[in-house]
Amino acid sequence: MNPFLYNGRNLQAEKVPLEKLARKVGTPVYVYSSTALISNFQALTRALSGTPHLICYSVKANSNLALLKLLSRRGSGFDIVSGGELHRVQKAGGDPCKTVFSGVGKTEKEMAEALRAGILLFNVESGEELERLDQVSRKMARRAPFALRVNPDVDAKTHRHIATGLKKHKFGVPFEEAVSLYEKSRRMKGVIARGLDCHIGSQMTELAPIKDALRQMAELFNHLRARGFALSYLDVGGGLGIIYRKEKPPSMAEYSRAVRKAAVQTGATILLEPGRVLAGNAGILLTRVLYRKKTKGKTWVIVDAGTNDLLRPALYEAEHEIQPVYRRAGKPVLMDVVGPLCESSDVLAGNRKMMLPEQGDLLAIMSAGAYGMSMASNYNSRPRPAEVLVEGSRFRVIRKRESYGDLLRGES
C-alpha cells in the first residue's frame, strides 16, 4: 500500500498533512506509516500461508524501537548482525528464540550474549567462526545451534555494493566446502547443526537468481539430511526489491511461490529475512528547501537534508522519487537536489525533471524507510534527524532530533 497520497494539492502521511507535521517537528525528519509497515508484514505472511515459516525482520534496515515493537507484537522474528541489534530486539519485546544472528564478524562477547539470550540460530560464515563459536559455547556449557551461510555463486543482478552471493564476496562459505564443514561440526561438542542459510543480495528485482539459489540450497539441504544431519531450518535470506522509481521487482506472491517450492522439496521450516520490502516504502525523508541557484546550464535546489541523513544516493547511486508536499502548477525543469554537506557527492537527486520549488517549500524523498536513518551519520557535525510514526490522523516522535549536546556526548 502507499500511505503517502495527495489530498488536493497537499501530500499527507496517512491522514496527517506533512506541512502540519513539519511545523510541529521541524526538518529534516523521517516519517513512517505504521499502517504500511503492518500491511506489508501481513501481506508476506498471507503469501506464505500453509508453508511452515518464520519471518525474521532484518533489523539493519530500520532499527527504531517503535517499529520493532510493531512487528514483535504481530509475531515477527528478527535477523540481527550485532550485539547492539540483539539489545534493541530485546528492549522492543522481541523473542531471541525467534531471532537469527547473521554477519561475518561476530565477536566472542556477541556470541556469548546471544547464547545467554537463547538465540534460535547462528548463521555461521566461515570455518574459523565455527571453531570460535564452538569454543565460546563449551566455556558456557552450552551447545550453539547453527546454520552455515553458503555462497552459491549466483549473480543477484543488483548493485555491486549490495550483491553478496558471488565467490568474490566476503559473505558465506564456498558451496563446495559446505559439506566438509558440516562433517567437521560433528566432532565439536559446542555446536549443533540445525539449518542451512543463503542470502545472495539486496534490492533484487529479478526472480531468476532467487530461484537458482533456492534450487541449489534445497538440493544441498536434502543431501545433508541424507548424511544424517537433523536440519530443521532453511534460511533463504531476504533481499526482495521495492519500487524506488522505475524498478519492476517480483511481487510478494511471486517471490513466495518460489520459496514455497523450495520448502516442499525439503520439508524444512523456512526462515526469511526481509527488511527493505517491509520498511522501505513505509517511510519518507521530509526536507525543506533552503535556496535555489542557477549556474551556466545548471539549476540547483539546496535542501536541509544531506547524504549524512540519507546515504543511499551517494553510496549506491540510488534514485529516490521526490514529491513536492505542495503541488504547484507550471513547467518542470531539470535540476539537481542537493544537501548542505561539504562534499560534491552530497546529491539526493541528479538531473531530475520536476517543478522548481519555492524557497521554504517542503519536499518528500520517497521510499526512505529502509537504510535511511539506520545509515545516518553526524558528518559535518550535523545532528541526526528526528523520526516520527504516523497512525491514522495521529503522529508521535519516536526518536528526538539530536542536539549539539548529543554530538559531544562521551568526548572530553
C-alpha positions in Angstrom: 0.0 0.0 0.0 1.0 3.6 -0.5 0.3 5.7 2.7 1.7 8.9 1.1 -1.1 10.4 -1.1 -2.3 13.8 -2.0 -5.4 15.4 -0.6 -6.0 18.0 -3.3 -2.5 19.7 -3.7 -1.2 18.7 -0.3 0.7 15.5 0.4 -0.3 13.5 3.5 1.1 10.6 5.6 -2.0 8.5 6.1 -4.3 11.3 7.3 -1.7 13.7 8.6 -0.8 16.7 6.4 3.0 16.7 6.1 3.1 20.5 6.3 1.5 20.3 9.7 3.9 17.6 10.8 6.9 19.7 9.6 5.7 22.8 11.5 5.5 20.7 14.7 8.6 18.7 14.5 10.9 20.5 12.1 13.1 19.2 9.2 14.8 17.1 8.2 12.6 14.3 9.6 11.9 10.7 8.8 8.2 9.9 8.7 6.9 6.3 8.9 3.5 4.9 8.4 2.5 2.2 10.9 -0.3 1.0 8.6 2.1 0.4 5.7 4.6 -1.5 7.8 2.0 -3.7 9.3 0.2 -4.2 6.0 3.5 -5.3 4.3 4.2 -7.8 7.1 0.7 -9.2 6.9 0.9 -9.4 3.1 4.0 -11.5 3.2 2.6 -13.7 6.0 -0.5 -14.4 3.8 1.6 -15.1 0.8 3.4 -17.9 2.8 0.2 -19.3 4.3 0.3 -23.1 4.5 4.1 -23.2 4.5 6.0 -23.7 7.8 7.9 -20.4 8.1 9.2 -17.6 10.3 9.6 -14.1 9.1 12.7 -12.6 10.7 12.7 -8.9 10.0 16.1 -7.6 9.1 16.9 -5.1 11.9 19.6 -3.4 10.0 17.0 -2.0 7.5 15.5 0.2 10.2 16.2 -0.5 13.9 13.9 2.1 15.6 12.4 0.5 18.7 8.8 1.7 17.8 9.0 -0.2 14.5 10.5 -3.3 16.1 7.7 -3.3 18.7 5.0 -3.1 16.0 6.5 -6.2 14.3 7.1 -8.1 17.5 3.5 -7.7 18.6 2.5 -9.4 15.4 4.7 -12.4 15.8 7.7 -11.4 13.8 11.1 -12.9 14.4 14.3 -10.9 13.8 17.5 -11.1 11.8 20.4 -9.4 13.6 24.1 -8.7 12.7 25.4 -7.3 16.0 25.1 -7.4 19.8 23.6 -3.9 19.6 20.8 -5.2 17.4 20.1 -8.0 19.8 19.9 -5.5 22.6 17.3 -3.5 20.5 15.3 -6.6 19.8 15.1 -7.5 23.5 14.2 -3.9 24.5 11.4 -4.0 21.9 10.0 -7.2 23.4 11.3 -9.4 20.6 11.9 -13.0 21.3 15.5 -14.2 21.0 14.2 -17.7 20.3 12.8 -16.3 17.1 15.9 -14.4 16.2 18.8 -15.4 13.9 22.3 -14.0 14.2 24.0 -13.3 10.9 27.2 -11.4 9.9 30.8 -12.2 9.1 32.5 -10.8 12.1 30.7 -11.9 15.3 32.9 -11.3 18.4 33.2 -13.7 21.4 31.2 -11.2 23.5 28.4 -11.1 21.0 28.3 -14.9 20.7 28.1 -15.2 24.5 25.3 -12.6 24.7 23.3 -14.4 22.0 23.8 -17.8 23.7 22.6 -16.4 27.1 19.6 -14.9 25.4 18.7 -18.2 23.8 19.1 -17.3 20.1 17.3 -19.5 17.6 20.2 -19.9 15.2 23.7 -18.6 14.4 24.3 -18.1 10.7 28.0 -19.0 10.5 30.0 -17.6 7.7 33.5 -19.2 7.9 35.3 -22.3 9.3 37.2 -20.2 11.8 33.9 -18.6 13.1 32.5 -22.1 13.6 35.6 -23.0 15.7 35.2 -19.9 17.7 31.5 -20.5 18.3 32.4 -24.0 19.5 35.0 -22.6 21.9 32.7 -20.0 23.4 29.8 -22.4 23.7 31.9 -25.1 25.5 33.1 -22.5 28.0 29.5 -21.7 28.8 28.5 -25.4 28.9 26.1 -24.7 26.1 25.5 -26.1 22.6 25.0 -23.4 19.9 22.5 -24.1 17.1 23.9 -23.1 13.8 23.4 -22.9 10.1 26.2 -22.4 7.6 25.7 -19.5 5.3 26.6 -20.9 1.9 27.7 -18.8 -1.1 26.1 -20.4 -4.2 28.0 -18.1 -6.7 24.7 -16.6 -8.0 24.7 -13.1 -9.5 21.8 -11.3 -7.8 21.6 -8.7 -10.7 21.6 -5.9 -8.2 24.0 -3.0 -7.4 27.6 -4.2 -6.9 27.7 -2.8 -3.3 24.7 -4.9 -2.2 25.4 -8.1 -4.1 26.6 -10.9 -1.7 26.3 -14.2 -3.4 29.3 -14.4 -5.7 32.6 -16.1 -5.0 34.4 -12.7 -4.9 32.2 -11.5 -2.0 33.2 -11.8 1.7 30.0 -13.5 2.7 29.4 -17.2 3.4 31.4 -20.3 2.7 32.0 -21.7 -0.8 29.3 -24.1 -1.8 31.9 -26.9 -2.4 33.2 -26.6 1.2 29.9 -26.7 3.0 29.6 -30.5 3.4 33.1 -30.9 4.9 32.4 -28.1 7.4 29.2 -29.7 8.5 31.1 -33.0 8.9 33.7 -31.2 10.9 31.0 -29.9 13.2 30.1 -33.5 14.2 33.4 -33.6 16.2 32.6 -30.3 18.0 30.9 -30.5 21.4 29.8 -26.9 21.5 27.8 -26.6 18.3 24.9 -28.5 16.6 23.8 -28.2 13.0 20.2 -27.1 12.8 19.9 -25.4 9.4 21.3 -24.1 6.1 21.5 -20.4 5.2 21.8 -18.4 2.0 21.5 -14.7 1.1 22.6 -13.5 -2.3 21.9 -9.8 -2.2 19.6 -6.9 -1.6 17.2 -4.9 -3.7 16.8 -7.8 -6.1 14.4 -7.1 -8.9 14.6 -10.4 -10.9 13.2 -13.7 -9.8 15.6 -16.0 -11.8 18.6 -15.6 -9.5 16.4 -16.2 -6.5 15.1 -19.4 -8.0 18.6 -20.5 -8.9 19.9 -20.0 -5.4 16.8 -21.7 -3.8 17.2 -24.7 -6.1 20.8 -25.2 -5.1 20.0 -24.8 -1.4 17.2 -27.3 -1.5 19.5 -29.9 -3.1 22.2 -29.3 -0.5 19.7 -29.3 2.3 18.4 -32.7 1.2 22.0 -34.0 0.7 22.9 -33.0 4.3 19.8 -34.6 5.6 20.7 -37.8 3.8 24.1 -37.7 5.5 22.3 -37.8 8.9 22.2 -34.1 9.8 19.0 -33.3 11.7 18.4 -30.0 10.0 15.1 -28.2 10.6 15.6 -24.7 9.1 16.2 -23.5 5.6 17.1 -19.8 5.8 16.5 -18.2 2.4 17.7 -14.7 3.4 15.9 -11.6 2.2 16.7 -9.0 -0.4 13.4 -8.7 -2.3 13.4 -5.3 -4.0 10.9 -2.5 -3.9 9.9 0.2 -6.4 12.0 3.4 -5.9 11.3 4.9 -9.3 11.1 2.6 -12.3 12.0 -0.8 -10.9 9.7 -3.8 -11.5 10.5 -6.3 -8.7 8.7 -9.6 -8.3 5.5 -9.3 -6.1 5.4 -10.9 -2.7 3.2 -13.6 -4.2 5.6 -14.4 -7.0 8.5 -14.5 -4.5 6.6 -16.6 -2.1 5.7 -19.2 -4.7 9.4 -19.7 -5.3 10.1 -20.0 -1.6 7.2 -22.5 -1.1 8.6 -24.7 -3.9 11.9 -25.0 -2.0 10.0 -25.7 1.2 8.1 -28.5 -0.3 11.2 -30.1 -1.6 12.9 -30.1 1.8 10.1 -30.3 4.4 12.1 -27.6 6.3 10.7 -24.6 8.2 11.6 -21.6 6.0 13.3 -18.6 7.6 13.1 -15.3 5.7 15.0 -12.1 6.4 13.0 -9.3 4.8 13.9 -5.7 5.6 13.5 -3.3 2.7 10.4 -4.9 1.4 8.6 -4.3 4.7 10.0 -0.9 5.7 11.2 0.8 2.5 8.0 2.2 1.1 6.6 2.7 4.6 8.8 5.8 5.2 9.9 9.1 3.7 12.5 11.7 4.5 10.9 15.2 4.7 13.2 18.1 3.9 12.8 21.9 3.4 14.2 23.9 0.5 16.8 26.4 1.7 18.0 28.0 -1.5 17.8 27.8 -5.3 20.5 28.9 -7.6 21.4 28.8 -11.3 24.8 28.4 -12.8 25.6 28.1 -16.5 23.4 25.3 -17.7 22.5 24.1 -14.2 19.7 24.6 -11.7 20.4 23.7 -8.1 17.9 23.2 -5.3 19.6 23.1 -1.9 17.7 21.4 1.0 18.3 20.9 4.7 18.8 17.2 4.4 22.1 15.8 3.2 23.6 12.4 2.5 24.6 12.2 6.2 20.8 11.8 6.6 20.2 9.6 3.5 23.4 7.9 2.3 21.9 5.6 -0.3 22.2 8.1 -3.3 25.9 8.6 -2.6 26.8 5.1 -1.6 24.7 3.0 -4.1 23.9 5.6 -6.8 20.3 5.0 -5.7 17.5 7.1 -7.1 14.6 8.0 -4.9 11.4 9.6 -6.2 11.0 13.2 -4.8 7.5 14.6 -4.4 6.5 18.2 -3.5 4.5 18.4 -0.4 2.5 21.2 -2.1 1.9 20.7 -5.8 2.5 23.8 -7.8 1.4 24.5 -11.4 4.0 25.2 -14.1 6.5 23.6 -16.4 9.0 21.1 -15.0 12.7 22.0 -15.2 15.9 19.9 -15.0 17.7 20.3 -11.6 19.9 18.7 -9.0 18.5 18.4 -5.5 21.5 18.7 -3.1 22.2 18.9 0.6 24.3 21.2 2.7 27.4 19.0 3.2 30.9 20.0 2.0 31.0 17.1 -0.5 30.4 17.1 -4.2 28.7 13.7 -3.7 26.0 15.3 -1.5 23.4 14.9 -4.2 20.0 13.5 -3.3 18.7 13.6 -6.9 20.7 14.4 -10.0 19.4 15.6 -13.4 15.8 15.3 -12.1 13.0 16.9 -14.1 10.5 18.4 -11.7 8.7 21.5 -10.7 11.0 24.2 -9.4 10.1 24.6 -5.7 9.9 27.9 -3.9 12.3 28.8 -1.1 10.8 27.2 2.1 8.8 24.6 0.3 8.8 21.0 1.6 10.0 18.0 -0.4 9.3 14.4 0.4 12.1 11.9 -0.5 10.1 8.7 -1.0 10.9 5.1 -0.2 13.3 6.1 2.6 12.0 3.8 5.3 14.8 1.3 4.9 18.6 2.0 5.1 17.9 5.7 5.7 18.1 6.5 9.4 19.9 3.3 10.2 22.8 4.6 8.0 22.7 8.2 9.0 25.8 9.9 10.5 27.0 13.1 12.2 29.3 14.0 9.3 30.0 17.8 9.3 28.8 17.7 13.0 25.2 17.6 11.9 22.7 16.3 14.4 20.8 13.3 13.1 17.1 14.0 12.2 14.0 13.2 14.3 11.8 10.2 13.5 8.0 10.2 13.5 5.5 7.4 13.4 2.1 8.2 11.9 -1.0 6.2 12.9 -4.1 7.4 11.0 -4.7 11.0 12.0 -2.2 11.0 14.8 1.6 11.1 14.9 4.3 10.9 17.6 8.0 11.4 17.7 9.7 8.1 18.1 13.3 9.5 18.2 14.1 13.0 19.2 16.2 15.2 17.0 19.8 15.1 18.2 21.1 18.2 19.9 24.6 19.7 19.9 25.0 18.2 23.3 24.3 14.8 21.8 27.1 15.4 19.4 29.6 15.9 22.2 28.5 13.1 24.5 31.4 10.9 25.5 34.1 13.4 24.4 36.5 15.3 26.6 
